[in-house]
Amino acid sequence: MSRTNISILLATALLGVLLWIVISIVKDVARAPDEPLPMPDESAAPVFDPDLPRISTHNEFVSWLNDLGQPGEQLVEQFRQWLQLQGFPNGPVVGRWDNWIHSHDNFSELGTTNDSELILAAGQGSSSAAELLAERSLNSDPLAALEWYDQAIINGSVHAMVRVSDLLMTLSSPELESFVSDLNWEMALLKINRDSPAPLERALAWAIAAVIVSGYGILDDNHAARIATLSEQLDAAELERACSTAQDYVLETVTVRRRQGGALFSTEPPPLAVSVAEPATAMPCKVPVMPLVSMAGCTHHTFVGIGPQRMFAWLCPTND
């Protein structure tokens, strides 16, 4: 193909899983009638305290917060607003995010805006405009996409850090070369894979940097899995470099924001936050890097989310 759609590349792993499922089903159907089906390995399923609440929907979560004596709907909305201020999509607080580009409130008024207007808005500090320019550049020029994501980060989008992490992880895949015959992509892959640190290290560094800036409120099951997947592909020395690079990225971003007159990243925790349980253990750095948004003054309540996975709901005092 002359031009590869990045969304197809990002979905390749998922398609592989789906193919494996289909093959497994076909094998089971073709099995001899008297041949017993294999029993599921129940020992592989996580075992949780039966007293922990099972929560998988918005209404269940709000009801549980209400039972804790909290204004559930209000807190959930405040958490959504806190996430949106950092560029994250307006997806569900509990459960999987919707396809972020279709549910991103900040993009709703920019979807039909032409590039020249977006460039002007990005230059005036709009992180949403810079991210949309990055998305529009993905198909033809991944290097330009990375530059626009970098601008979105400077403009204050922590979500853009996560998008850079995903893009670098995709571009580092050796299998990608067989998909690409476009000269721009070939040159971009060559440059990205020659840069130092290596793409996977930078991908992990940006994923960690997002947590350093925003704290555990963005460390949901998806982001924890992203960090775990990247960490498993690196050795001890590479992990150490990625952790150090993450701190460098944060310092560099803060420095540029200050130089351009932008506000520093907020250290105020939201009244409510949701993360994986024991979030500090999801970070791979030997020497823990404390997030700028501290949960030290917050209390947490444990529940079992979808997956299933143990999750923390953080309740934090406010200055109101």
N, C-alpha and C positions, 0 to 999 in steps of 0.2 A: 504494500500500500504506500502511497506517496505521502500521506499525512496521517499520523496516528492520533486518535482521540485519547487524551489522557484519562478520561473517565473509563474507557475500555481497559486501559492498562491497570488502573487501580482495581478494576473488578475481576482481573484474571484469576487471582487467588480464590475469590469466592466461587467463580465458575468451576474451578478445579474441585472444590469441595462438593459442589452440586453434582458434578460428573461422577465423583466417587460414590455419592449417595445413590445415583441412578444405577450405576454398575452393581452396587450391593443389592439393590432391589431386584434387578434382573437375575442375579445369581440365586437369590432366594426363590424367585418364581420358577426358575429352571431346576431347582432342587428336586430330587426324587420325592414322590408323594409320601413315602414312608420314612424319609430321612428327617429327623427332628431339627427344628430351627435352633440356632445357638441362643442360649439364654443371655440376657444383658448382664454386663458386669456391674452389679449393684454396688460393689465396693468402690468403684470409681466415682460415684456420686458424692458430692460434699454432704457432710452430716452437720446440721446446725441444732442449736438448742431449740427444742420444740416450743419453748415459751416465747421465742422471738416472733414478732409479728411478720407475716408475709405480706408484702406490699408490692403491687405491680402496676397500679393505675393511679392517675391523678386523684380521683375521688377517694380511694383508699388512703392515700398519703395525707390528704387534707383532713379526713376523718380522724386519722391517727394523731395528727398534730392537735386537733381540737380536743381529743381525749386527754392529751398531755396538758391541757389548759392553755393552749396557744391559739392565736387567731390564724388558723391554717391557711385559708385562701389568701389572706393579706401577706403572710410570710412567703408563700410560694411566688406571688407576684413580685415581691421585693427582690427575691432571689433571681427571678427572670430578668428584672431590670438591671440588677448588678452584673449579670452575665452579658447582657446586651451592651452595656457601657464598655465592656472589654472585647466587643466584637463577636461574641458567641451567638449562635442561632437561637431563635425563639422556639426551641423544641420543648419536649416534656422535661420537667425537673426529675421525675422518677421514670426510668425506662430509657429507651433508645431515642437519640435525637432524630428528628425528621431529616430528610435530605436537606442539608443546611442551606444550600443556595436557593431552594424554593421556599424556605420558611424564614429566611433572614429578614426581619422587619426593616433593618436599615437599608436593604437593597430594594425594597418595594417601590420607592420613588426614583430609583436609579436605573431600573431594568432597561428602559428604552432610551436612556441618555447616551448621546454620541461620545466617542472617545475624547474629542477635544475638550468637551465640557467636563468629562471625568478627570482629565489631566489637570485642568484648572482647579477643580474641587480638591483633588488629591494634594496639589501644591499648597492649597489653603488650609490643609490639615484634616481633610476627610479620610478616615481610615476605610470607610465603606467604599468610597470611590476608588481608592488604591487597590483594595481587594477585588473589586469587580474588574478592574483593568488587568489584574493578575489572572483572574479566571478566563478572561477573553484572550489572553496571550498563551494559555497553556497549549492549545492545539498546534500553534505555529512556531512558538519561540519560548521554550522553557526558561532560558536565561532571562528574558524580559519578564516572565512571570515571577521569577525569584526576586528581581529588582523591585517590582511593584509590591510584592509581599513585604519586602524590606521597608519600603516606604510606608506601608500600612502599619508595620510594627512601630516605626518611628512616630507615626501619627497616633499610636496608642492602642492598637489592636493586638491583644494577646492571642486571639484566635488565629491571627496570621502566623504566629509562631508555630502553631500546631499544623497549619496548612504547609508551611515550609518543611516541617518534619516529614509529613506524608509525601511531599513531592520528592524530597531528597532520598527517602527510602525507596520510592518507585524507581527513580533514575539510577540508583545504585545496583539495581537488579541486573545480573548478567543476561538473563533471558530477554531483557528489553531490546538488546541489539538485533535480535531476530525479527522484531516487529517493525523496525525503523529502516526506511530507505530514503527518507527526506534529508537533504543535505544540512538544513538548519538544525534538525534534531541530532544528526550524527556529530556535528561540530559541538553542539551543546553537551552531549554525552561525553565527548572526549575531554572537554574543558572541565566539566564538573567532576569527572573521575580522576583528573590529574591534580585538582586543587587539594590543598591540605588545610585542615584535616580531611580524611576520607569522608565521602558522603554519608555513610552510616553513622560515623562519629558525630558529624554535624547534625544529622537527623535526630539523634538521641539528645544532643546538646540543646537543640531548640525545644524538644519535648520537655526537658528538665527545666529550661529557662522559663517556660510558660508557668510551671508550678512555682518557681522561685518568685515570679512577679505577682501572680494572683493567689497563691496559696492553695490549700487543699480543696477549696470550693470548686475548682475545675478538674480535680482528680477523680473523675467518675470511672466507671468500669471500662469504658472505651479507652480513655487516656491511660489508665493503669495498664491495660493490655498492650497499648502502643509502646509504652516504655519497656514492658517486659519483653516483647517481641524483639525490639531493637537491642536490648541488653544481652539477650541470649546469643546474638550474632557477633558479639565483640568479646575479646579476651580481656584479662584484668587490666593490662596497660591501656588498652583502647577505652575501656570504661572510665578509667581515671582521667584520661585526657578529655573525654566527653563531659565529665562533671566539671572539670576546670574550664573548658570552653564555654559551658552553659553560664558560668559566673561572668566570664569575659563578655558574652553576648549581652547580659543584663546591664553590666557597667557601661558598655559601649552605647547601648540604646538610651540609657538614662543620660549619658553625657551629650549625645546628639540632641535629645529632646530639650535639655536645658539650654544648649547652645542656640537652638531655634526658637526659644521662648515658650516651649510647651511645658505643661505641668508635669511634675514627676508622677510616677505611678502611685495610686492611692494605696495606703496601708490599712484602710478601714475595712474590717470584715463585714459581710452582709449580716442582717439579723438572722437569716437562715442560710445554711449551706449544706450540700449533700456531697459525700465522697465515699470512696471505698473504705471499708473498715481498716483500722490501723494504717492510715495513709503513709506514714513515714517509712514503713517497711516496703512500700512500692517504689521508693526511690533507690537507685542502685549505687549511690555515692557512698564510699567508705566513711568519709567525714561528712555527716549530715549538713546540708545547706538549708538554713532556716528560711522559709518563705518570707517575703516582705509583708504579706498579710498573715498575721499571727492568729492562731486559734487558741492561744494560751488562756484567754479569759472566757472562752466558750465552754459549754457543756455539750456532750454528745449522747445520742440515743441510738441504739443499734436496731436494725431491722434487716430482713432478708428481701432483697430486690429480685428482679428477674435475672435469670441465668442458671440457677439461683446464685446469689452472691451476697455476702454480708456487707452491709453499708452502714455508714454513720450519717445521722442527721444532726448537724451542728446548730445549736441555738446560742446566739451571741448577743451580748448587751449592746445597746445603742446609745448614742449621745443625745437622743431626743428627750 
